[in-house]
Amino acid sequence: MDPAQPAAAQAPAPLPNGAVDQPPAEPPAGELPLLASTDPVAQAQGISADEIALYDRQIRLWGVQAQERLRSANVLLISMKALANEVAKNLVLAGIKSLTVVDHNVVTEDDLGAQFFITEADIGKNRAEAAVPEMQKLNPRVNIYVDTSDIASKGPEFYQAYDMVIATDLDFMTLSTINASTRLSQKPFYAAGTHGFYGYIFADLIQHDYIIEREKSNVATAIKAESATRSVVAFSDKGVENGRAKEMVEKREIYSPLLLANTSPLPPEYLNKRRLLKQVTPLLTCLRALWEFQKTSAINPDGRGRNPSHASADLQLFTTIATEKHKELQLPIDTLTSEFLRKFLQNLDSELAPVAAFLGGQLAQDVINVIGKREQPIQNLVLFDGDESKAPIYAMHPIFTS
């Protein structure tokens, strides 16, 4: 495959249902089998010897079944900026089956500061097409495709061909539209973005089952709800390792779409507890205010919402929206300072390589875990504050049940 071919020639067709590309069959709920061997490489029946050698470390880290799922996974990555560079790098190195990059924008001088797949010679070229050649060098085994059309032109049927959809550095309305389409197509979705020292990751996996391996405790594991969004659906003994009894536990997470999560209250454990509310980062307020500004302010010619400018009217409107959002979250008013508002606005539309690397690494690792059905995934909003070097996670859902 030549990455420089026109996008129309590279657009992937829906996957056939051949046995080679299908993930291993899942056991019935409540019946998790014991592993046949303690050596993960010894279980690699569907992976070639050279693949085992190439991916030996990660096979031993997360297991052969997870690697087999990765090698059959088709991932869609929307918008190729600094954050997407990091995500693509990690997924391609991990050995997914294919990566399709959708981006209709061209490379500008502003892209050169934090993006490592492009050079000054690429200015004026399509951003995805410019990045693919260097991306392909990381792992020639991965099929990489380019689509240079506008993601806004895609209907829900477009997402059927993919196992995972990741949208980066887009406005709220575009993200919400993509999320609605992935819900209709029953595809897991991530949204992420960076603004200078700040950034976020949002996950809507709809319903996701995964398996964790853990040491057995004195309290017997039971099939039950653990929280409003998480429940145990199956478990089994794994045997004794190094004198400790182990078990395999299958859990299920339920998610909310971005449109609902954006208007949801903080989790119940925060409410009416001033100590916890004072610890909530004002970045949550500012991100919600930014998305609301994009929804209600003037629209760009391409139909997308814009970010606040340095004009006095924009700054006043953003401050008003942020104050309202802070009150809606029931946060102490003194935790939203003019200094933080100013720094957040100053960081808009900028990219910093270290922030992109941190968030891109965390996002790619969560995608790998979700595809491999191992480890607990993000639930459901990560916020990163580079000034404080903190990345709290908030479960934002419209309704909580006991």
VENKARA-V512957 format. One record per residue. RES is the residue in three letters. PHI is phi in whole degrees, 0 to 359 (999 if undefined). OMEGA is omega in whole degrees, -180 to 180 (NA if undefined). NEAR is the number of other ideal C-beta (glycine too) atoms within 12 Angstrom. Layout:
res & phi & omega & near
RES & PHI & OMEGA & NEAR
RES & PHI & OMEGA & NEAR
//
This chain:
res & phi & omega & near
MET & 999 & 178 & 19
ASP & 259 & -177 & 15
PRO & 298 & -178 & 30
ALA & 276 & 178 & 21
GLN & 296 & 177 & 18
PRO & 302 & -177 & 16
ALA & 301 & -177 & 25
ALA & 298 & -179 & 12
ALA & 281 & -176 & 16
GLN & 254 & -176 & 28
ALA & 297 & -175 & 24
PRO & 284 & 174 & 30
ALA & 277 & 176 & 15
PRO & 305 & -175 & 16
LEU & 290 & 173 & 21
PRO & 287 & -179 & 13
ASN & 264 & 179 & 10
GLY & 290 & -175 & 8
ALA & 293 & -176 & 11
VAL & 297 & -174 & 15
ASP & 265 & -178 & 21
GLN & 273 & 177 & 19
PRO & 292 & 179 & 26
PRO & 303 & -179 & 26
ALA & 295 & 179 & 12
GLU & 274 & 177 & 20
PRO & 289 & 177 & 21
PRO & 301 & 179 & 13
ALA & 303 & 179 & 18
GLY & 89 & -178 & 18
GLU & 229 & 177 & 16
LEU & 267 & -176 & 31
PRO & 285 & 173 & 21
LEU & 288 & 176 & 18
LEU & 289 & -176 & 24
ALA & 287 & -177 & 15
SER & 216 & 176 & 14
THR & 278 & 178 & 18
ASP & 264 & -176 & 15
PRO & 299 & -179 & 29
VAL & 292 & 180 & 23
ALA & 294 & -180 & 16
GLN & 270 & -172 & 22
ALA & 281 & -178 & 30
GLN & 277 & -176 & 18
GLY & 262 & -177 & 22
ILE & 245 & -178 & 32
SER & 291 & -177 & 17
ALA & 297 & -179 & 12
ASP & 289 & 175 & 13
GLU & 292 & 178 & 25
ILE & 299 & 179 & 26
ALA & 294 & -178 & 14
LEU & 291 & -174 & 23
TYR & 253 & -174 & 33
ASP & 306 & -175 & 20
ARG & 297 & -177 & 16
GLN & 285 & 174 & 32
ILE & 297 & 179 & 31
ARG & 288 & -179 & 19
LEU & 282 & -175 & 21
TRP & 241 & 171 & 30
GLY & 96 & -176 & 34
VAL & 289 & 179 & 33
GLN & 296 & 177 & 33
ALA & 296 & 179 & 37
GLN & 294 & 178 & 40
GLU & 295 & 177 & 35
ARG & 293 & 178 & 38
LEU & 299 & -175 & 46
ARG & 289 & 176 & 40
SER & 248 & -175 & 31
ALA & 269 & 175 & 39
ASN & 251 & -173 & 34
VAL & 249 & 176 & 47
LEU & 253 & 180 & 46
LEU & 239 & -173 & 50
ILE & 252 & 178 & 47
SER & 82 & -174 & 40
MET & 256 & 174 & 48
LYS & 248 & -173 & 46
ALA & 300 & 180 & 40
LEU & 298 & 179 & 46
ALA & 295 & 174 & 49
ASN & 305 & -179 & 44
GLU & 294 & 179 & 43
VAL & 297 & -179 & 50
ALA & 299 & -180 & 48
LYS & 305 & -176 & 34
ASN & 291 & -179 & 36
LEU & 287 & 178 & 43
VAL & 295 & 178 & 38
LEU & 295 & -180 & 28
ALA & 287 & 175 & 37
GLY & 95 & 174 & 39
ILE & 293 & -179 & 43
LYS & 288 & -179 & 35
SER & 212 & 175 & 36
LEU & 230 & 175 & 49
THR & 252 & -179 & 44
VAL & 252 & 178 & 49
VAL & 250 & 177 & 43
ASP & 197 & -180 & 40
HIS & 262 & -177 & 26
ASN & 274 & 178 & 32
VAL & 255 & 180 & 21
VAL & 289 & 175 & 27
THR & 239 & 178 & 21
GLU & 299 & 180 & 14
ASP & 298 & -178 & 18
ASP & 285 & -173 & 36
LEU & 283 & -174 & 23
GLY & 291 & -173 & 21
ALA & 230 & -179 & 28
GLN & 256 & -172 & 42
PHE & 256 & 177 & 29
PHE & 269 & -175 & 36
ILE & 233 & 177 & 36
THR & 227 & 180 & 17
GLU & 300 & -180 & 15
ALA & 293 & -177 & 12
ASP & 271 & -179 & 26
ILE & 303 & -178 & 18
GLY & 96 & 177 & 16
LYS & 277 & 174 & 26
ASN & 300 & -173 & 30
ARG & 295 & 180 & 39
ALA & 289 & -180 & 45
GLU & 298 & 180 & 35
ALA & 291 & -175 & 34
ALA & 278 & -170 & 43
VAL & 299 & -178 & 41
PRO & 304 & 179 & 25
GLU & 290 & 178 & 25
MET & 299 & -178 & 38
GLN & 296 & -180 & 29
LYS & 297 & -179 & 18
LEU & 295 & -178 & 26
ASN & 199 & -179 & 27
PRO & 298 & 180 & 17
ARG & 288 & -177 & 25
VAL & 273 & 175 & 35
ASN & 281 & -179 & 31
ILE & 242 & -178 & 42
TYR & 241 & 180 & 37
VAL & 236 & 173 & 40
ASP & 232 & -175 & 36
THR & 266 & 178 & 31
SER & 277 & -180 & 23
ASP & 283 & -179 & 24
ILE & 299 & 179 & 39
ALA & 294 & -180 & 25
SER & 274 & -175 & 17
LYS & 270 & 174 & 30
GLY & 267 & -178 & 16
PRO & 304 & -177 & 20
GLU & 294 & -179 & 14
PHE & 300 & -173 & 30
TYR & 277 & -178 & 35
GLN & 297 & -175 & 22
ALA & 284 & -171 & 28
TYR & 243 & 178 & 42
ASP & 267 & -177 & 39
MET & 206 & 179 & 44
VAL & 237 & -180 & 47
ILE & 233 & 179 & 54
ALA & 243 & -175 & 48
THR & 235 & 172 & 44
ASP & 52 & 177 & 43
LEU & 238 & 179 & 41
ASP & 285 & -172 & 34
PHE & 298 & -177 & 36
MET & 294 & 177 & 31
THR & 294 & 178 & 36
LEU & 299 & -179 & 41
SER & 296 & 179 & 31
THR & 294 & 178 & 33
ILE & 297 & 180 & 43
ASN & 299 & 177 & 39
ALA & 298 & 179 & 25
SER & 291 & 179 & 32
THR & 293 & 175 & 39
ARG & 296 & 178 & 26
LEU & 297 & -180 & 21
SER & 271 & -179 & 26
GLN & 59 & 179 & 19
LYS & 243 & 177 & 35
PRO & 295 & -172 & 40
PHE & 224 & 171 & 46
TYR & 236 & 169 & 50
ALA & 240 & -180 & 45
ALA & 207 & 179 & 46
GLY & 194 & 175 & 46
THR & 232 & 174 & 45
HIS & 222 & -179 & 36
GLY & 62 & -179 & 30
PHE & 283 & -173 & 30
TYR & 242 & 178 & 42
GLY & 190 & -178 & 47
TYR & 207 & 169 & 44
ILE & 226 & 176 & 43
PHE & 238 & -179 & 48
ALA & 238 & 168 & 43
ASP & 232 & -179 & 44
LEU & 267 & 179 & 39
ILE & 64 & 171 & 28
GLN & 218 & -175 & 22
HIS & 228 & 175 & 38
ASP & 257 & -179 & 30
TYR & 212 & -176 & 38
ILE & 240 & 174 & 38
ILE & 240 & 174 & 31
GLU & 255 & -177 & 31
ARG & 211 & 176 & 23
GLU & 284 & 180 & 20
LYS & 290 & 179 & 21
SER & 258 & 178 & 14
ASN & 288 & 178 & 7
VAL & 268 & -176 & 8
ALA & 296 & 177 & 14
THR & 290 & -179 & 28
ALA & 226 & 175 & 15
ILE & 282 & -175 & 20
LYS & 195 & 175 & 17
ALA & 282 & 176 & 18
GLU & 261 & 178 & 20
SER & 202 & -180 & 22
ALA & 294 & -176 & 24
THR & 241 & -173 & 34
ARG & 232 & 177 & 28
SER & 214 & 174 & 25
VAL & 272 & -178 & 30
VAL & 247 & 178 & 31
ALA & 193 & 177 & 27
PHE & 197 & 176 & 31
SER & 201 & 176 & 27
ASP & 289 & 176 & 21
LYS & 252 & -178 & 25
GLY & 106 & -177 & 21
VAL & 249 & 177 & 14
GLU & 232 & -180 & 16
ASN & 54 & 177 & 9
GLY & 77 & -178 & 8
ARG & 238 & 179 & 14
ALA & 287 & -179 & 20
LYS & 244 & 176 & 25
GLU & 218 & 175 & 28
MET & 254 & -177 & 33
VAL & 237 & 176 & 35
GLU & 262 & -179 & 33
LYS & 238 & 180 & 35
ARG & 231 & 177 & 30
GLU & 248 & 177 & 37
ILE & 249 & -174 & 30
TYR & 238 & 176 & 35
SER & 243 & 176 & 33
PRO & 290 & -177 & 32
LEU & 301 & -177 & 42
LEU & 300 & 179 & 25
LEU & 279 & -179 & 22
ALA & 298 & -178 & 37
ASN & 291 & 179 & 37
THR & 247 & -176 & 23
SER & 276 & 176 & 30
PRO & 284 & 172 & 29
LEU & 295 & 178 & 34
PRO & 305 & -175 & 30
PRO & 306 & -177 & 20
GLU & 294 & 179 & 18
TYR & 273 & -171 & 26
LEU & 294 & 179 & 16
ASN & 63 & 176 & 12
LYS & 234 & -173 & 17
ARG & 302 & -179 & 15
ARG & 299 & 179 & 12
LEU & 288 & -180 & 21
LEU & 296 & 179 & 28
LYS & 292 & -179 & 17
GLN & 273 & 180 & 20
VAL & 292 & -177 & 36
THR & 294 & 176 & 36
PRO & 294 & 176 & 38
LEU & 297 & 177 & 41
LEU & 298 & 177 & 43
THR & 299 & -176 & 39
CYS & 293 & 178 & 44
LEU & 295 & 177 & 45
ARG & 296 & 179 & 42
ALA & 294 & 178 & 40
LEU & 297 & -180 & 38
TRP & 296 & 178 & 38
GLU & 292 & 176 & 30
PHE & 299 & 180 & 36
GLN & 297 & -180 & 33
LYS & 285 & -169 & 24
THR & 255 & -177 & 21
SER & 275 & 179 & 29
ALA & 302 & -177 & 19
ILE & 261 & 176 & 17
ASN & 295 & 179 & 16
PRO & 304 & -180 & 7
ASP & 276 & 177 & 17
GLY & 90 & -178 & 17
ARG & 265 & 176 & 27
GLY & 287 & -178 & 25
ARG & 253 & 175 & 27
ASN & 275 & 177 & 36
PRO & 298 & 174 & 36
SER & 268 & 178 & 19
HIS & 272 & 178 & 15
ALA & 293 & -176 & 15
SER & 302 & -178 & 11
ALA & 297 & 179 & 15
ASP & 294 & -179 & 24
LEU & 296 & 178 & 25
GLN & 294 & 180 & 19
LEU & 296 & 180 & 26
PHE & 297 & 180 & 38
THR & 297 & 178 & 27
THR & 296 & 180 & 21
ILE & 297 & -180 & 31
ALA & 299 & 178 & 38
THR & 298 & 178 & 26
GLU & 297 & -180 & 21
LYS & 295 & 179 & 33
HIS & 297 & 179 & 33
LYS & 292 & 179 & 19
GLU & 300 & 179 & 21
LEU & 279 & 180 & 35
GLN & 61 & 180 & 24
LEU & 269 & 178 & 34
PRO & 302 & -174 & 21
ILE & 297 & -177 & 19
ASP & 285 & 178 & 14
THR & 273 & 174 & 28
LEU & 255 & -175 & 34
THR & 263 & 177 & 20
SER & 296 & 179 & 17
GLU & 296 & -180 & 14
PHE & 293 & 178 & 28
LEU & 302 & -179 & 30
ARG & 296 & -179 & 20
LYS & 295 & 179 & 23
PHE & 299 & -180 & 40
LEU & 295 & 179 & 32
GLN & 292 & -177 & 21
ASN & 271 & -179 & 30
LEU & 300 & 175 & 33
ASP & 67 & 177 & 26
SER & 242 & -180 & 28
GLU & 236 & 175 & 36
LEU & 239 & -176 & 28
ALA & 303 & -179 & 24
PRO & 297 & 179 & 21
VAL & 292 & 178 & 36
ALA & 298 & 180 & 43
ALA & 294 & -180 & 27
PHE & 295 & -177 & 32
LEU & 292 & 179 & 46
GLY & 296 & 177 & 41
GLY & 293 & 179 & 30
GLN & 293 & 180 & 32
LEU & 294 & 180 & 44
ALA & 298 & 179 & 39
GLN & 295 & 178 & 31
ASP & 292 & 177 & 37
VAL & 299 & 179 & 46
ILE & 298 & 178 & 39
ASN & 298 & -179 & 34
VAL & 292 & 178 & 43
ILE & 298 & 180 & 40
GLY & 281 & -179 & 39
LYS & 57 & 177 & 37
ARG & 232 & 177 & 34
GLU & 73 & -178 & 26
GLN & 285 & -179 & 32
PRO & 277 & 176 & 42
ILE & 298 & 177 & 40
GLN & 223 & -12 & 33
ASN & 228 & -178 & 41
LEU & 228 & 174 & 38
VAL & 256 & 175 & 37
LEU & 242 & -180 & 37
PHE & 243 & 177 & 39
ASP & 246 & -178 & 31
GLY & 291 & 177 & 29
ASP & 295 & -177 & 21
GLU & 262 & -176 & 17
SER & 54 & -180 & 14
LYS & 233 & 179 & 20
ALA & 221 & -180 & 25
PRO & 290 & 178 & 26
ILE & 243 & 179 & 26
TYR & 236 & 176 & 36
ALA & 269 & -175 & 32
MET & 257 & -178 & 39
HIS & 222 & -175 & 30
PRO & 290 & -176 & 23
ILE & 224 & 175 & 17
PHE & 244 & 176 & 21
THR & 244 & -179 & 12
SER & 279 & NA & 7
//
